[in-house]
C-alpha cells in the first residue's frame, strides 16, 4: 500500500497527465506487479508492440500484394492462411481480455472520454451490422462456387465474421479503457488486432481492385466488339474467359448472393478503417493517467443537440443536396453503360459536383470567419484521440488530392478532350479547394475548447493598470455590458456553426455514397487512362479512391462532433 501511495504522489507531481509513463517519475514504481523477467522491455513505451505491428503489417502487405499481382506464384494460399492465423490470435486475446483480464481489480482505473464517442460508436455498429450481412452473402456466394475456390478462401468469412463481431463489442463497451495491468500483453494484442484490421482492409481494396479491373476489361472488350477486328475479339474473349473462369452459375440464389456482396462491400472496408483507428487509440491509452477534473459533457449533449438544437437551414439545404445526389447516382448508374447516354451521364455527374462543391467551400470559409469572431480558447493538453482525428483527416485527404493533381495534369496535357476534359479539369480544381478549406475548418474546430473562451480580461487588466483607481467601478460596469454582448454573440455564432456543420454533414454523406457504391468517373471517362496508361492509372485510382471514401466518412464524424460541441 505504501508503494502504491508513493506512486500516486509522484504521478500527481507531473505537469500533465501521462500519456506515456516515460514522461513521469513513476515509470519504475507505478506498476509493482511488473514481471521481473520483462525488465528488458523499454519501460512506459510502445516500442516493442509497435515493432511487432509494423513487421506483421509489412509481411501481410507483401503477401496480399503478391496475391494481387501474381496469384499463381502463391500456390498454398499463404495470404489467406496468414489472415486466418492473425484473426485466430486476435480472437484469443479479445476473449482473454473480455472474460478474464478486465475483471481483475485495478486494471482500468482511468477512462478516456474523448475516445469512442457516441457518434463514432453508432456508426461503427452500423457498419458492423452491414458487414455481417455481407459475410452471409459472401458465404453463400463462395459455397455456390466452392468447386473452383481454395479451401482457405472459403473458410475466411467463417473466421472473419466472429472476429468482426467480437471486435465491435470490444470497441462498443471498452474503447475508453486506459489499461494499467498486463501492459505488454495488452499492447501486443491490440497491435495484432490493428495489424489485422489494416491487412483485411488492404485485402478488401485489392479484391475491389480486381473486380474493377475485370469490369474494365469487359467494357473494353465490348467496345472492341464494335470494330471489325474479329481476331482481336477472339483473343479478348479468350483472355477474359481465362480471368473469370470461376463464375457464378445462372441460379438466382448465387446471383443474389453475388449482388449483395458487391453492394455491401464498401461497409466492410469502412468498418476496418474505423475499427483500426479506435484500436489505435486504445493502444495509445494503455498506461495513461487522466486528470481528475476531466469531464465528458460533449457525450451527454448528443441527444439534446439532435432534438433541441433548432438547426433548420443546414438540414433543409443539406437534404436537397442529398436528394439531388441520389437522383444523380441512379441516373449515372443507368446511363453510363449506354453508349448514346454515356456523355449525358458524365455531364450530370460533373454538373452536380460543380454545383455542390463551391457551396461547401463557401460554408467552410464562413465557418472559419465565425471562429475568428467567436474567439474560443484552444484545448490544451495531449489527446491521442484528437491527434489521431487530425492525422486521419490530413492523410485520408491525400488520396483525393493526389487524384486531383494527376487528373489536372492529364486534362491539361490532352487538349483535344473537349467538353469532358474541361469538366474533369474544373472538377479536380474544385476538389482541391473544397478539401483544403474543409480540412482547415474541421481541424480548427476540433482544437477549440468546448466551453472556455478568450475573454476580455487581459485587455481589461491593461486598462486597469493605466487608469486611475477612481475609474475602476465604471470599467467593471462596462465589462458587465461586454459580457452580455459576448453572450449574445455566442448565441448566433453557435447557431451559425451548427447550420454549417449540418449542411456539410449531409453533403459529405452524399459525396461518400457516390464513390463508395460504384461510381468511378476516373476509370470511365478515359482521360487519365489515355495519358498515364491503363496500368499506371489503374494503380493510382485504386490507391486514392479508398482513401477518398474514408475521408468523407471520417469528416462526417468530425463534423457531427463539431455540431455537438458548438
N, C-alpha and C positions, 0 to 999 in steps of 0.2 A: 504493500500500500504506500509506503514512503517513496518507493521508486516511481510509482505512477504519479504521486502528487508532485514530485520534483519535475517529472516530465511535463506536466501540465503547466507548472510555473515557468519553465523555460520556454514553452511554446507561447505563453501569453506575453513574454517579453519581446517576441518578434515584431517587427514593424508592420508586417502584413500577413494575412493567412497563408499557410504553407500550401502551395500547390505541389511543390516537390520538396521533400524533407531536407534536401541538401542545403536549402537556404536558411535553415534554422538550426539552433544548437541542440535540438532534441533528436538529432539523427541517430545518435548512438544509443539512446536510452528510451525512446518513445515506444518501442516495441520490445518489452522484456522477454517475450516468449519466442524471440527470433531463434531459429535453429543455429547453434554454433557452427554447424557444418557448412553454412551458407555465408560465411564471412567473406569469401572471395567475391561475392556479388556486390557490385557498386551500390552503396547504401543510398536509399531515397531517390533512386533514379531509374529511368525506364530503359536503360541501355540494353540490358540482356534480352528483355522481351521484345524491344524494338528491333534488335538484330535478328531475332527469331522470325518475327513477322516479315521483315524485309527479305530474308532468304526464302521463306515459304512463298511469298508473292512472286519473286523473280523466277523460282523454279516452276511454279504453276503457270506463270505467263509464258515461259518458254515452251511448256507442254501444249498450252492452248494455241499458241501461235504455230507450233509445229503441226498440230492437227488441222488448223485452218489453211495453211499454205502447202502442206504435204501430208495429207491424210493417209496415204498408202505407206509412208515411211514408219508410222507408229502402228505396228501390226497387233500389239497386245492391248490396245485401248488404254494406254498409260494415262492420258489426261483424265478420263472418267474414273479410273481406279484411284488416282491421286485425289480427285474431288471426293470420292466416297470415303477415303481414309480421313480427310480433313473434316468432313461432316460428322463422321463417327467420333473423332476426338472431341469435336465441339459439343456434340450431344452428351458425351460423358461428363465434360466439365460443367455444362449447364445443369445437368441432373445433380452433380455433386454440390454445386452452389445452392440450388433451389431446395434440395431435400435435406442437406446436412449443414453446409458451411454457414448459411445465413441465419441459422438457428443458434449459432454459438454466441455467447454473451460478449458484447463489446466489439463485434466485428464491423458494425456500421454505426459509429457514434455521430456522424455528421451527414447532412443531406445538402446536395447542390440543387436548389430550387430553380436555378436557371435551366438546368438540364431537363429534358423530357417534358417540354411544355404541353399544355392540353391540346393545342392545335397540332403540334408535331405528332403527338401520340395518336390522336384520332386519325390523322392522315396515314400514319404507319399501319394502324389496324385495318383501315380501308384497303390499303394496298395488299396487306396480308390476306384478307378475305378473297380478293380477286385473284391473288396468286395461288391460293388453294384451289379455286375453281379452275385455274389454268392447269394445275397438276392433274386434276381429274380429266380434263380434255387431253392433256399430254399422255397420260397413262393409257386412255382409250385409243389414242392415235398410234402409240408405239406398239400396243398389243395387237392392233389390227395389221401392222406391217412387221411384226416381230421376226418373220422368216428371214428378212434381209437386214435386220438390225443386230448389232453386237449386244451381248448379254449385259455388259456394263452400262450401256446407254439405256437399255430397258429398265434396269434396276435403279438408275439415277433418280427418277422422280419419286420412287418409293422411299428413298432416304432423304431427298430434298424436302419433301412435304413436312415430315416431323421436325426437321432442322429449322425450317422457316416458322412453323407454328410455335415451337418452344422458344425460339429467339424472340418472336413477337410478344409472348407472355413475359419473358425476362425483361424486355425493354419497357413494356407497359407497367410492370409492377416494381421494377428495381433500377430504372435508368438514373435515378437521383442518388444512388448509394455512393458513399465515399468509404470504401472498404479499407479497414486498418489491420486486418489479420490475414495470414497466408498470402502476403503481398506478391511474392514471386510466382506462386501458382496462379493467383488471380490475374496478374498482368499477363502471364504467358497464355492462360486460357482465353482471355479477352482478345489478345493479339492473334491467336489462331482463328477465332471467330471472325475478326476483322479481315484477316487474310482470305478466309473462305468466302466472305461476302464479296470482296473485290474480285476474286477469281470467278465466282459464279456470275457476277455482273459482266466480267470480260468475256466469259464463255457465252453468255446470252447475247452480247454485242456481236461476237463473231458468228453465232448462229443466225442472227438477223442479217449480218453482212452476207453470208452465204445465200440466204433466202432472197435478198435483194439482187444479188448477182445473178441468180437463176432467172428472176423475173426480167432483169435487163437483157439477158441473153435470149430469153424467149421473145421479148419485144423486138430486139434486133433481128431475130430470125423471122418474125412475122413481117417486119419492114423489108427484109431482103427477099421475102417470098413474092413481093410485088414486082421484082426485077425479072429479067429474062435469063439470068444465070442459073440454070437448073442444076448444074454440077455443084455450085456453091450451096444451093438449097439442100441437096442431098447430104453434103458434108456437115452442114449446120445441124440438120436433123439428126444425123448420127452422133455428132458431138453432144447435142442436147439430150439425146436419149441416154448416152453414157453418163452424163452428170446427174440424171434424175432416174436412175434405174430402180430406186426404191420408192415407188409411188404408191399413193393411197388408191385402193381399188374403188370401183364405181358405187359401192354401197353408200346409202345415205348416212349411216351411223359414222363410218370412217370420215366421210367428207365433213360431217357436222363437227366431229372432234377436231379435225384439222382447222376448220374455220374458227372455232373457239380458241384454239391455241394461237392462231395468228392475231385475233382481236385482243386477247388478254396478255399478249407477250410484253407490251410496254409496262404494265403494272408490276410485273416481276422484276424488270430491270430497275425501276424506280425504288422498289422496296429494298433491294440490296444496297443501293447507294445511301438511302436514308438510314437504314439499319446500321450500315457501316459507320456512318457519321455519329450515331448515338453510342455505338460501342466504343468508338474512339474517345468520346467524352468520358465514358465510364472508366476507360483505361487511364486517362489523364487524372481522374479524380481518385484513383487508388492512393491512399495515404494522405489525402488532402484534408486540412482542417478548416472549417468555416468559422467566421466570426460570429459571436453570439447575437449581434444586432442584425443579422441577415434576415430579411423579410421576403415574402413572396406574394405581395399584393397583386402583381400582374396576373398570376394564375387565378386568383379569386374573382377578378374583374371580368373574366371571359364572358360569362353568360350575361352579366349586366350590360356590357357593351353591345352584345348582339341584340338584346331585347330593348334596351333603353338608350341606345346611342343616338337615335334620331337622324341617322345617316339616310339621306334621300337621293340627292342628285348623283352621287357616286354610284349608288346601286342602280338607278334608273338608266344612266348613260352606259354603265358597265353591262347591264343586261341587254341593252341594244347592241353593243359590240359583240356580246356572246351570241345573241340570236342571229345577227348577220354572219358571224363566223361559222355557225352551224350550217347555215344555208350555203355559204361558200364551200365548206368542207364537202357537203353532199354533192353539189353541182360539179366540183372539181373531180371527185372520185368517179362520177358517172361520165363526164365529158372527156377526160384526159385520155381515155382508151379509144375514143372515136377520132378517126383521122380528120373528119370535117369539122369537129368541135374542139380539137386539141388547142388551137390558138386561143379560142374563147375561154377555155379553162385556165390557161395561163393569165389571160387578161383579168379575170375576176379574182384570181389569187393575188396577183401583184396589186391590183386596184384596191383590194381590201386592206392589204398591209400598208400601202402608201397613204391610205386614209387614216388608219388607226395609229401607226407609229409616230407621226408628228404630234398627235394629240397626247399620246403617252409621254413624249419628250417634253411638251409644254407643261404637263402636270408635274413631272419630276422637277422641272425648273421652278415652277411655282412653289412646290414643297420646300425646296432649298431656300427660297426667299422667305417663306414663313418661318423656317428655322432661325434665320437671322433676326427676324422681328421678335421671335419668342424668347431668345436668349436663354435657353435652358442649359443648365450645367452639364458637363460631361461626366459620365460614370467612371469613377476611379477604381483602381484595383484590377488584379489579373483575373480573368474569367475565361476558362477553357472553352465554354460553350459559345461565348461571344466571339472569341478569336477564331474559332472554327467556322462560325457563320460567315464572317468576313472573308476568310481564306477560301471558302467554298464558292462564295459569290464571285470572287475575282477569278478563281481557277476555272469554274464552270463557264464563265463568260468568254474565256479564251477560245472555246470551241466555235462559237458563233462569230467572234471577232476574226479568227483565222479564216473561216469560210468566207466572210465578207471581203477581207482583203484579197484572197485568192480570186474571188468572183469579180472584184473590181479590175484586177489585172487582166483576167480573161475577157471581160466585157470591153475594156479599153483597147485590147490588142485586136479583137475581132470586130473591126469597124463595120463589116458587112452584115452584122446580125440584125440590123434594123430595129424595129419596134421592140422585139423581145430582148435584144441586148440593152437597149436604153432602159427598159423596165427593170431588168436584172441589176443594172448599174445603180439606178435610183434606190432600189430595194436594199442593196448592200450598203450604200451610204447612209440611209436612214437607220438601218440596223445598227451601224456603228454609233450613230448619235444617240439613239434610244438606249442602247445598252450602257453607254458611258454615263449618261445623265441619270438613269435609273439606279445604277450602282452607287453613284455618289449620294443620291437621295436616301437610299436604303442604309448605306454604311454610316452616314452622318446620323440617321435616326436611331440606329442600333447603339450608338455610343452616347446618346442622350440619357441623362438620369431621369427615371420615371416621375420624380417629384420635385427635386431641387431645381431652382432657377438661379440665374445670375442676377442677384438683387442689386438694388441701387445703394447698398450700404457703403460700398467702397467709395463711390462718388460723394455720398453724403458725409463720410468721415473727412474727406478733403475739405469740404465746405465748412465743417465744424472746426477744423484746425485753423482755417483762415478767418472765420467770422468771430465776432465778439460773443461773450457769454450771454449777453442780453438778447441775442437773436436766436438762441437755441430752441426756445419754445415755438417760435414761428416756423422754424425749419422742421420741427417734429410734426407740426400740423400739415405742412406741405408734403412730408413723407407719407402721412396717412392718406392724403389725396392721391399720391402717386401709387400707393399700394392698391387703392380701389381701381385706378386706371389699369394697373397691371392685371388685376383680376378680370376686368372687362376684356382686355386684350387677350388674356389666356383663353377666355371662352370662345372667341371667334377663331383664334389660331388652332385650338383643339378641334373645332368643327371642320376647319379647312383641311387639316391633316387627315382627319377621318374620311372626309369625302374623297380626297385624292387617293388615299390608300384603298378605299373600297373600289374605286374605278380601276386602279392599277391591278388589284387582285383579280377581278373578273377578266380584264384584258389579258393578263398573263396566263390565266387558266385557258383561255381560247388559244393563245399562242403556244401553249403546251399541247393541247389536244391535236392541233393541226399536224405537227410533225410526228407526234407520238403514235398516231394511228394511220400512218402510211403515206402521207403527202410529202414527197421529197422532190420539189421542183429542181433542185440542184442536179439530181440524176436525170430528170426527164427533159429539161429544156435544151440539153446538148451543148451549151456554151462552154462550160468548164471541161467537159469530156473532149470536146473538139480541140481545145487549146492545150491542155495538160496531158491528154491521152487517157484512155479508159482506165488502165490500172492505177496510175498515179492519182487521178481524180477520184476514183472509187475509194481508195485508201483514205484520202483527205476528208471526204464527206463522211465516211463511216467512223472516223475518229472524232470529227467535230460535231456531227449530228446528235449522238447520245449526250454529249456534254451540254449542248444547247437545250435539249429537252430537260435535262436535270436542272439547268439554270432556271428555267421558267418555273419548275415545280418548287425549287428552293426559294426563289424570290417570292412566290405566293406565301410560303410560310413566314418569311421575314416581314412581308407587308402586313400580314394579319397580326403579327406581334406589334408592329408599329401602330396599327389601328387600335389595338387594345391599350397600349401604353401612352397614347396621345394625350 
